Each structure stands twice: as structure tokens, then as C-alpha cells.
Amino acid sequence: MPAMTVSELMGRLDQPGLAIFDCRFLLDAPEACHHDYLRAHVPGAVYVHLDRDMSAPMTGRNGRHPLPAPEALIATFGRLGISHDTDVVVYDAAGGGLAASRLWWTLRYVGHDRVSCLDGGWQAWVAAGGPTVAGEERRAPAQYVGHVRPDMALDIDATARAAASPAWCVVDVRAPSRYRGEEEPIDPVAGHIPGARNRFWQEALTPDGHLRDAAALRREFEALLGPVPPERCVFYCGSGVTSAFLVFLMEYAGLPGARIYPGSWSEWCSEPSRPVATGA
């Protein structure tokens, strides 16, 4: 199952073969959440840093959180103690919508399906009275042998073709004001990829950060897609992080097969030749 509840995780804390990863991260304060982790985290959880562990070096033309090469991801997962028979649980402080879903997606991208996001994330764990510990934790390295699923991602040219085709559905998951080009707090250009629709990622969460009902989400996704099948749906965001959350949500809603454009808006707008749309 793509999602795990707090009560389910509480019942499995001492289970051999379970790996828990704390992925809390703030875009405007990249080191703050590691300090929060050191003060308190789920017992056994290892901290994973979005910039250092789940992103490749930036070149100025490949987005703000470039997708690492598959061999780099495989090496990272081995270093984190993940083998082919490891059950993985990931959480963040955004209901899974930020770095937790990035780790969920990258694991699946290199062939590891035994991974779940914690429903409600860190806040739900604390609210439920879950135990916490302080300090740094690490797992013994493991031998991770992956098999890459390149069709899970589209590059910039394939995304441009998809956005121009009625047979595909390209979806921008950023806030509506950023999609419309009314504001752009992070990237140098405001707007969206011409032809892309908008579905704000936070609309999938309840006010307290839990996942909304899967059946209701499915109806909303089916209305968004229309006649387009899930495997021809492509999500993008600012830097390829929250777009992974929408792939997770589609899976959670029973609509597997969606893809992401990892470079997302930060890569697209770095090329002056790429067209930009504004408005609804």
C-alpha cells in the first residue's frame, strides 16, 4: 500500500526489515529540519536530506532539485541500508507532499515498490502520542540492486510534446497564483507550460494534514484527466518534488501509472526559448 497510518507504524516499530526515513525539509531553511530531527524523531528513523541525498548538483539549466542519475540513487539507497527485501516508511512535516514523496518516488523509479508514506506525517505521529527519540541514527549499509523504470519520468522535450497533445494531460501542481503567473516567489519567470492544467497539491490534504478519502480523490482525478488514461498524465511543480506527491496520490486513489517531469518549472523557465503561458 502506498500509505501507512500512524497506528500501523506504531505496531511495526520493532519489526525486523523495516526502515524509517525522516524527510522533513524547508525550502527556505535547508538545514532547519535536520536540527528538528536531532531534537526529536520517530524511533529508528534515519534523516534524509532533500538537497544532499535526493538531488544532483545544479548547473543553472537543470532545475533546483535535479533528479540524480539512477546509479547515484542506487548507491544512496545502499548507503541508507535499503536492500530488495526492506520495507520502507517515509514521512515529512507536509503530509508527505514534500521530500517524503520524493523519496517514495525515487525508490520506485529504481525498482523498489516496498515503500509507504506515513499518512499525516510527523504532526500526526506527535498528535497520536507516538514515541520519539533524539540524536542521529544510521543503518548499516546494504547491497541495493535496482532496476530503473525510465518511463516514470519525461524530459523537457517529451513534456513539451505532451503538453501540446490532446492525448496527454500535463498538470502543474503549484499554487494557482503561481500557475497563473500572478506571483513567483522562487523562480525567475512566472507562469506555466502552455497547455498544462492546474491541480494544487495541498488540495489533497485535510486541514490537519491527513490524506483525503481515496474514492473522492479518484473522482477528482478522473474529472481532471477526462478521457486521458493515468499513464499519459504528467505532473510537474517548481523543482520536481511536490509533483512526486501527485503520482503518489494517483496510486493511493487507485490510478497508477502517472509520470513526472523532474526538471519542472525551474528547468523549463531557465531556457529562454521555451514558451510561457499566464492566466487561467
Phi, psi and omega in degrees: 000140182289338182240149175230139178277163178300316181297323177296318180292321178302323181284351184241008186304322183265010184284128176297147178085003178261131177240129181246136181232128177269117185245021181304139184199143174238126182299325183269359177212075191300336182260352187297319186286335173295322176295320176298318178301316181297331178282323182193134176204170177297134180305131180090350184287137175257137181279134177240125185264127183303314183287314187278324188258334188237015179222146175273167178299143178277144177248351187095348180233001184242020177090175185274336176226073184300142178289125178296157173297149181307319181295329177290320177297316180299318178296319179297315182292325173296317178298328180278001176084029179257126174243180186295338182253017179275130171272126186247137172235132181238148176211158172219198179251021181231033179066017184095355189282354179246243190292336179297316180290332175297315178293319176305313184289317183293325175299315179292327179299328178253025166095011181254105183269349184274064183218137180229150172265139178283117181296123180090344174063206185302318182298320179294322179298314180294316181298329180276000180077025179295148180293152178224157175225165179247167176093176181271139174234148177221158176251153176294139179303153180226168176268109179254121177247108184259164169228121189286143175245079187298336182290351179287345183233146174244140176278184188295321181289318178296324178293319178300318178294320180295320181294336180268359185249132176290349179277354180237162175230109177260129188234126175269123186259009178285172179303145182305324181293327176286318177303316182285349180082017180282336176206156174210094186282349187238308186268161187284345182233139179260151178128198182213171178291127179304133180095347181282145173264173183237132173215105184291129187298328183287348178292348181273356184249148173285167180303333179265012172089009176272162176290138175288170181305130184297321181294320178294318178298321180299315179299320180292319178294320179296324176292323179293317184283328186063230181280356183283128179289157183305324183289353175250022175256133182234124179256144170218162181220221177277320185215020175085018181257297181291340175298327177296329178297324180290326174297317175302314182296321177299317177298315179300325181274003179084024180234071184285162172108355180293160185235171174232158169257098189300323181294327175054199189299325182295329174281314183304311186283353177281347177257106184302337181283347182282134180290153181230133177249151175228170182082181184274000000 
